[in-house]
Amino acid sequence: MTNFKAEDEAIGTIIVVEELFQSLVKSGIVPAAVMADVVRGAVARLDTTDHFGAGAAVRHYFESWLSK
């Protein structure tokens, strides 16, 4: 079994999801504005929890989506 930390798993998951977002928008399946709303909604939810770092991570990795 591969040895990795929870942080590695979290970052890997974020990157996979971000790539999925890009693919869905590029293919025209989902408009960029809708994906931006998804990111803003996730950040808003995370900011109301005790996991403020998670909201900051989403903001960091999905920063380009927040401006759409």
Biopython code that builds the backbone (N, CA, C, O; Angstrom):
import numpy as np
from Bio.PDB.StructureBuilder import StructureBuilder

atoms = [
    (1, "MET", "N", (0.847, -1.182, 0.000)),
    (1, "MET", "CA", (0.000, 0.000, 0.000)),
    (1, "MET", "C", (0.891, 1.244, 0.000)),
    (1, "MET", "O", (1.923, 1.285, 0.669)),
    (2, "THR", "N", (0.482, 2.226, -0.743)),
    (2, "THR", "CA", (1.223, 3.477, -0.815)),
    (2, "THR", "C", (1.066, 4.247, 0.490)),
    (2, "THR", "O", (-0.002, 4.267, 1.100)),
    (3, "ASN", "N", (2.151, 4.873, 0.894)),
    (3, "ASN", "CA", (2.134, 5.629, 2.130)),
    (3, "ASN", "C", (1.982, 7.120, 1.809)),
    (3, "ASN", "O", (2.881, 7.715, 1.215)),
    (4, "PHE", "N", (0.865, 7.724, 2.191)),
    (4, "PHE", "CA", (0.657, 9.151, 1.976)),
    (4, "PHE", "C", (-0.131, 9.731, 3.135)),
    (4, "PHE", "O", (-0.790, 9.014, 3.888)),
    (5, "LYS", "N", (-0.048, 11.047, 3.260)),
    (5, "LYS", "CA", (-0.720, 11.755, 4.353)),
    (5, "LYS", "C", (-2.103, 12.226, 3.908)),
    (5, "LYS", "O", (-2.404, 12.273, 2.715)),
    (6, "ALA", "N", (-2.919, 12.564, 4.866)),
    (6, "ALA", "CA", (-4.263, 13.080, 4.570)),
    (6, "ALA", "C", (-4.185, 14.357, 3.739)),
    (6, "ALA", "O", (-5.043, 14.606, 2.892)),
    (7, "GLU", "N", (-3.153, 15.166, 3.983)),
    (7, "GLU", "CA", (-2.989, 16.406, 3.217)),
    (7, "GLU", "C", (-2.756, 16.098, 1.740)),
    (7, "GLU", "O", (-3.266, 16.800, 0.865)),
    (8, "ASP", "N", (-1.979, 15.039, 1.465)),
    (8, "ASP", "CA", (-1.734, 14.635, 0.084)),
    (8, "ASP", "C", (-3.036, 14.224, -0.597)),
    (8, "ASP", "O", (-3.304, 14.586, -1.743)),
    (9, "GLU", "N", (-3.825, 13.468, 0.133)),
    (9, "GLU", "CA", (-5.108, 13.013, -0.390)),
    (9, "GLU", "C", (-6.031, 14.195, -0.678)),
    (9, "GLU", "O", (-6.689, 14.235, -1.718)),
    (10, "ALA", "N", (-6.079, 15.148, 0.237)),
    (10, "ALA", "CA", (-6.947, 16.319, 0.073)),
    (10, "ALA", "C", (-6.524, 17.151, -1.134)),
    (10, "ALA", "O", (-7.366, 17.550, -1.938)),
    (11, "ILE", "N", (-5.237, 17.412, -1.262)),
    (11, "ILE", "CA", (-4.758, 18.216, -2.389)),
    (11, "ILE", "C", (-4.998, 17.478, -3.698)),
    (11, "ILE", "O", (-5.410, 18.081, -4.689)),
    (12, "GLY", "N", (-4.742, 16.178, -3.703)),
    (12, "GLY", "CA", (-4.995, 15.396, -4.906)),
    (12, "GLY", "C", (-6.449, 15.462, -5.334)),
    (12, "GLY", "O", (-6.744, 15.601, -6.521)),
    (13, "THR", "N", (-7.355, 15.365, -4.378)),
    (13, "THR", "CA", (-8.785, 15.434, -4.670)),
    (13, "THR", "C", (-9.169, 16.801, -5.215)),
    (13, "THR", "O", (-9.934, 16.894, -6.175)),
    (14, "ILE", "N", (-8.654, 17.844, -4.623)),
    (14, "ILE", "CA", (-8.948, 19.202, -5.095)),
    (14, "ILE", "C", (-8.498, 19.370, -6.550)),
    (14, "ILE", "O", (-9.229, 19.923, -7.370)),
    (15, "ILE", "N", (-7.303, 18.894, -6.859)),
    (15, "ILE", "CA", (-6.779, 19.042, -8.219)),
    (15, "ILE", "C", (-7.625, 18.250, -9.215)),
    (15, "ILE", "O", (-7.904, 18.743, -10.308)),
    (16, "VAL", "N", (-8.036, 17.037, -8.858)),
    (16, "VAL", "CA", (-8.878, 16.235, -9.748)),
    (16, "VAL", "C", (-10.210, 16.944, -10.007)),
    (16, "VAL", "O", (-10.674, 17.000, -11.146)),
    (17, "VAL", "N", (-10.815, 17.478, -8.965)),
    (17, "VAL", "CA", (-12.095, 18.178, -9.121)),
    (17, "VAL", "C", (-11.915, 19.432, -9.983)),
    (17, "VAL", "O", (-12.764, 19.726, -10.824)),
    (18, "GLU", "N", (-10.835, 20.162, -9.786)),
    (18, "GLU", "CA", (-10.589, 21.365, -10.578)),
    (18, "GLU", "C", (-10.411, 21.001, -12.054)),
    (18, "GLU", "O", (-10.910, 21.707, -12.931)),
    (19, "GLU", "N", (-9.713, 19.918, -12.327)),
    (19, "GLU", "CA", (-9.553, 19.449, -13.712)),
    (19, "GLU", "C", (-10.904, 19.045, -14.304)),
    (19, "GLU", "O", (-11.179, 19.311, -15.475)),
    (20, "LEU", "N", (-11.738, 18.408, -13.497)),
    (20, "LEU", "CA", (-13.076, 18.033, -13.942)),
    (20, "LEU", "C", (-13.891, 19.278, -14.292)),
    (20, "LEU", "O", (-14.559, 19.314, -15.325)),
    (21, "PHE", "N", (-13.836, 20.295, -13.434)),
    (21, "PHE", "CA", (-14.530, 21.551, -13.718)),
    (21, "PHE", "C", (-14.086, 22.110, -15.062)),
    (21, "PHE", "O", (-14.920, 22.493, -15.883)),
    (22, "GLN", "N", (-12.780, 22.159, -15.290)),
    (22, "GLN", "CA", (-12.265, 22.708, -16.545)),
    (22, "GLN", "C", (-12.772, 21.906, -17.737)),
    (22, "GLN", "O", (-13.166, 22.483, -18.751)),
    (23, "SER", "N", (-12.765, 20.597, -17.625)),
    (23, "SER", "CA", (-13.225, 19.748, -18.720)),
    (23, "SER", "C", (-14.706, 19.946, -19.008)),
    (23, "SER", "O", (-15.114, 20.012, -20.168)),
    (24, "LEU", "N", (-15.507, 20.039, -17.960)),
    (24, "LEU", "CA", (-16.943, 20.236, -18.154)),
    (24, "LEU", "C", (-17.241, 21.573, -18.819)),
    (24, "LEU", "O", (-18.124, 21.663, -19.671)),
    (25, "VAL", "N", (-16.509, 22.603, -18.433)),
    (25, "VAL", "CA", (-16.728, 23.921, -19.033)),
    (25, "VAL", "C", (-16.224, 23.942, -20.478)),
    (25, "VAL", "O", (-16.913, 24.446, -21.365)),
    (26, "LYS", "N", (-15.031, 23.400, -20.718)),
    (26, "LYS", "CA", (-14.469, 23.380, -22.078)),
    (26, "LYS", "C", (-15.363, 22.610, -23.045)),
    (26, "LYS", "O", (-15.475, 22.974, -24.215)),
    (27, "SER", "N", (-16.001, 21.541, -22.556)),
    (27, "SER", "CA", (-16.863, 20.737, -23.418)),
    (27, "SER", "C", (-18.232, 21.381, -23.622)),
    (27, "SER", "O", (-19.010, 20.941, -24.468)),
    (28, "GLY", "N", (-18.523, 22.423, -22.845)),
    (28, "GLY", "CA", (-19.805, 23.110, -22.986)),
    (28, "GLY", "C", (-20.936, 22.456, -22.214)),
    (28, "GLY", "O", (-22.090, 22.869, -22.329)),
    (29, "ILE", "N", (-20.614, 21.444, -21.432)),
    (29, "ILE", "CA", (-21.657, 20.748, -20.676)),
    (29, "ILE", "C", (-22.235, 21.647, -19.584)),
    (29, "ILE", "O", (-23.445, 21.664, -19.358)),
    (30, "VAL", "N", (-21.369, 22.381, -18.921)),
    (30, "VAL", "CA", (-21.796, 23.276, -17.843)),
    (30, "VAL", "C", (-21.156, 24.648, -18.073)),
    (30, "VAL", "O", (-19.948, 24.724, -18.298)),
    (31, "PRO", "N", (-21.936, 25.732, -18.021)),
    (31, "PRO", "CA", (-21.367, 27.069, -18.190)),
    (31, "PRO", "C", (-20.402, 27.439, -17.057)),
    (31, "PRO", "O", (-20.581, 27.017, -15.914)),
    (32, "ALA", "N", (-19.392, 28.220, -17.384)),
    (32, "ALA", "CA", (-18.393, 28.654, -16.396)),
    (32, "ALA", "C", (-19.058, 29.388, -15.229)),
    (32, "ALA", "O", (-18.627, 29.253, -14.084)),
    (33, "ALA", "N", (-20.091, 30.153, -15.514)),
    (33, "ALA", "CA", (-20.774, 30.903, -14.447)),
    (33, "ALA", "C", (-21.399, 29.962, -13.416)),
    (33, "ALA", "O", (-21.418, 30.266, -12.223)),
    (34, "VAL", "N", (-21.903, 28.836, -13.872)),
    (34, "VAL", "CA", (-22.498, 27.863, -12.953)),
    (34, "VAL", "C", (-21.408, 27.251, -12.079)),
    (34, "VAL", "O", (-21.603, 27.085, -10.875)),
    (35, "MET", "N", (-20.266, 26.914, -12.671)),
    (35, "MET", "CA", (-19.156, 26.365, -11.898)),
    (35, "MET", "C", (-18.658, 27.387, -10.875)),
    (35, "MET", "O", (-18.313, 27.029, -9.749)),
    (36, "ALA", "N", (-18.622, 28.650, -11.270)),
    (36, "ALA", "CA", (-18.209, 29.704, -10.338)),
    (36, "ALA", "C", (-19.176, 29.774, -9.160)),
    (36, "ALA", "O", (-18.752, 29.957, -8.019)),
    (37, "ASP", "N", (-20.473, 29.629, -9.431)),
    (37, "ASP", "CA", (-21.467, 29.618, -8.349)),
    (37, "ASP", "C", (-21.247, 28.432, -7.411)),
    (37, "ASP", "O", (-21.414, 28.559, -6.198)),
    (38, "VAL", "N", (-20.874, 27.281, -7.972)),
    (38, "VAL", "CA", (-20.596, 26.098, -7.156)),
    (38, "VAL", "C", (-19.427, 26.373, -6.221)),
    (38, "VAL", "O", (-19.487, 26.047, -5.036)),
    (39, "VAL", "N", (-18.364, 26.973, -6.750)),
    (39, "VAL", "CA", (-17.184, 27.280, -5.939)),
    (39, "VAL", "C", (-17.536, 28.291, -4.849)),
    (39, "VAL", "O", (-17.163, 28.107, -3.691)),
    (40, "ARG", "N", (-18.249, 29.352, -5.211)),
    (40, "ARG", "CA", (-18.637, 30.354, -4.215)),
    (40, "ARG", "C", (-19.509, 29.735, -3.122)),
    (40, "ARG", "O", (-19.354, 30.062, -1.945)),
    (41, "GLY", "N", (-20.416, 28.849, -3.505)),
    (41, "GLY", "CA", (-21.268, 28.181, -2.528)),
    (41, "GLY", "C", (-20.466, 27.290, -1.586)),
    (41, "GLY", "O", (-20.729, 27.250, -0.384)),
    (42, "ALA", "N", (-19.486, 26.574, -2.140)),
    (42, "ALA", "CA", (-18.643, 25.710, -1.307)),
    (42, "ALA", "C", (-17.833, 26.538, -0.318)),
    (42, "ALA", "O", (-17.722, 26.179, 0.854)),
    (43, "VAL", "N", (-17.272, 27.634, -0.785)),
    (43, "VAL", "CA", (-16.488, 28.507, 0.102)),
    (43, "VAL", "C", (-17.378, 29.061, 1.205)),
    (43, "VAL", "O", (-16.977, 29.096, 2.368)),
    (44, "ALA", "N", (-18.575, 29.491, 0.851)),
    (44, "ALA", "CA", (-19.492, 30.040, 1.850)),
    (44, "ALA", "C", (-19.836, 28.986, 2.906)),
    (44, "ALA", "O", (-19.873, 29.294, 4.097)),
    (45, "ARG", "N", (-20.085, 27.763, 2.483)),
    (45, "ARG", "CA", (-20.386, 26.689, 3.444)),
    (45, "ARG", "C", (-19.199, 26.406, 4.340)),
    (45, "ARG", "O", (-19.356, 26.261, 5.553)),
    (46, "LEU", "N", (-18.007, 26.326, 3.754)),
    (46, "LEU", "CA", (-16.814, 26.020, 4.539)),
    (46, "LEU", "C", (-16.498, 27.135, 5.529)),
    (46, "LEU", "O", (-15.989, 26.877, 6.620)),
    (47, "ASP", "N", (-16.799, 28.363, 5.151)),
    (47, "ASP", "CA", (-16.523, 29.490, 6.045)),
    (47, "ASP", "C", (-17.445, 29.506, 7.262)),
    (47, "ASP", "O", (-17.174, 30.219, 8.228)),
    (48, "THR", "N", (-18.526, 28.734, 7.229)),
    (48, "THR", "CA", (-19.430, 28.679, 8.376)),
    (48, "THR", "C", (-19.137, 27.483, 9.269)),
    (48, "THR", "O", (-19.884, 27.213, 10.209)),
    (49, "THR", "N", (-18.050, 26.760, 8.983)),
    (49, "THR", "CA", (-17.655, 25.617, 9.800)),
    (49, "THR", "C", (-16.399, 25.967, 10.593)),
    (49, "THR", "O", (-15.903, 27.092, 10.533)),
    (50, "ASP", "N", (-15.913, 25.016, 11.311)),
    (50, "ASP", "CA", (-14.653, 25.193, 12.044)),
    (50, "ASP", "C", (-13.442, 24.930, 11.156)),
    (50, "ASP", "O", (-12.307, 24.959, 11.631)),
    (51, "HIS", "N", (-13.674, 24.675, 9.881)),
    (51, "HIS", "CA", (-12.598, 24.325, 8.951)),
    (51, "HIS", "C", (-12.292, 25.498, 8.019)),
    (51, "HIS", "O", (-12.440, 25.390, 6.802)),
    (52, "PHE", "N", (-11.866, 26.613, 8.601)),
    (52, "PHE", "CA", (-11.594, 27.818, 7.810)),
    (52, "PHE", "C", (-10.478, 27.570, 6.806)),
    (52, "PHE", "O", (-10.471, 28.167, 5.729)),
    (53, "GLY", "N", (-9.542, 26.703, 7.143)),
    (53, "GLY", "CA", (-8.458, 26.375, 6.223)),
    (53, "GLY", "C", (-8.966, 25.708, 4.962)),
    (53, "GLY", "O", (-8.391, 25.887, 3.888)),
    (54, "ALA", "N", (-10.035, 24.944, 5.083)),
    (54, "ALA", "CA", (-10.611, 24.283, 3.910)),
    (54, "ALA", "C", (-11.182, 25.320, 2.943)),
    (54, "ALA", "O", (-11.013, 25.199, 1.729)),
    (55, "GLY", "N", (-11.849, 26.326, 3.474)),
    (55, "GLY", "CA", (-12.365, 27.402, 2.620)),
    (55, "GLY", "C", (-11.236, 28.150, 1.943)),
    (55, "GLY", "O", (-11.340, 28.506, 0.769)),
    (56, "ALA", "N", (-10.157, 28.390, 2.671)),
    (56, "ALA", "CA", (-8.996, 29.073, 2.100)),
    (56, "ALA", "C", (-8.363, 28.232, 1.000)),
    (56, "ALA", "O", (-7.917, 28.769, -0.014)),
    (57, "ALA", "N", (-8.320, 26.915, 1.196)),
    (57, "ALA", "CA", (-7.753, 26.028, 0.172)),
    (57, "ALA", "C", (-8.601, 26.045, -1.098)),
    (57, "ALA", "O", (-8.066, 26.111, -2.204)),
    (58, "VAL", "N", (-9.916, 25.986, -0.937)),
    (58, "VAL", "CA", (-10.797, 26.033, -2.105)),
    (58, "VAL", "C", (-10.620, 27.364, -2.826)),
    (58, "VAL", "O", (-10.522, 27.401, -4.053)),
    (59, "ARG", "N", (-10.578, 28.471, -2.055)),
    (59, "ARG", "CA", (-10.346, 29.783, -2.670)),
    (59, "ARG", "C", (-9.033, 29.789, -3.452)),
    (59, "ARG", "O", (-8.973, 30.313, -4.564)),
    (60, "HIS", "N", (-7.993, 29.214, -2.877)),
    (60, "HIS", "CA", (-6.673, 29.205, -3.514)),
    (60, "HIS", "C", (-6.690, 28.405, -4.819)),
    (60, "HIS", "O", (-6.270, 28.912, -5.859)),
    (61, "TYR", "N", (-7.166, 27.175, -4.772)),
    (61, "TYR", "CA", (-7.112, 26.315, -5.955)),
    (61, "TYR", "C", (-8.147, 26.666, -7.010)),
    (61, "TYR", "O", (-7.965, 26.345, -8.185)),
    (62, "PHE", "N", (-9.225, 27.320, -6.611)),
    (62, "PHE", "CA", (-10.286, 27.667, -7.556)),
    (62, "PHE", "C", (-10.403, 29.171, -7.751)),
    (62, "PHE", "O", (-11.449, 29.674, -8.161)),
    (63, "GLU", "N", (-9.317, 29.888, -7.453)),
    (63, "GLU", "CA", (-9.325, 31.350, -7.538)),
    (63, "GLU", "C", (-9.810, 31.850, -8.897)),
    (63, "GLU", "O", (-10.581, 32.807, -8.962)),
    (64, "SER", "N", (-9.374, 31.224, -9.961)),
    (64, "SER", "CA", (-9.765, 31.676, -11.300)),
    (64, "SER", "C", (-11.279, 31.534, -11.517)),
    (64, "SER", "O", (-11.863, 32.293, -12.290)),
    (65, "TRP", "N", (-11.909, 30.581, -10.850)),
    (65, "TRP", "CA", (-13.350, 30.399, -11.007)),
    (65, "TRP", "C", (-14.134, 31.487, -10.284)),
    (65, "TRP", "O", (-15.256, 31.805, -10.679)),
    (66, "LEU", "N", (-13.566, 32.053, -9.244)),
    (66, "LEU", "CA", (-14.292, 33.065, -8.472)),
    (66, "LEU", "C", (-14.468, 34.352, -9.240)),
    (66, "LEU", "O", (-15.331, 35.159, -8.895)),
    (67, "SER", "N", (-13.674, 34.567, -10.274)),
    (67, "SER", "CA", (-13.763, 35.805, -11.046)),
    (67, "SER", "C", (-14.690, 35.655, -12.264)),
    (67, "SER", "O", (-14.859, 36.608, -13.024)),
    (68, "LYS", "N", (-15.279, 34.493, -12.453)),
    (68, "LYS", "CA", (-16.142, 34.273, -13.638)),
    (68, "LYS", "C", (-17.552, 34.679, -13.360)),
    (68, "LYS", "O", (-18.411, 34.566, -14.234)),
]
sb = StructureBuilder()
sb.init_structure("model")
sb.init_model(0)
sb.init_chain("A")
sb.init_seg("    ")
for serial, (resi, resn, name, xyz) in enumerate(atoms, 1):
    if name == "N":
        sb.init_residue(resn, " ", resi, " ")
    sb.init_atom(name, np.array(xyz, "f"), 0.0, 1.0, " ", f" {name:<3s}", serial, name[0])
structure = sb.get_structure()
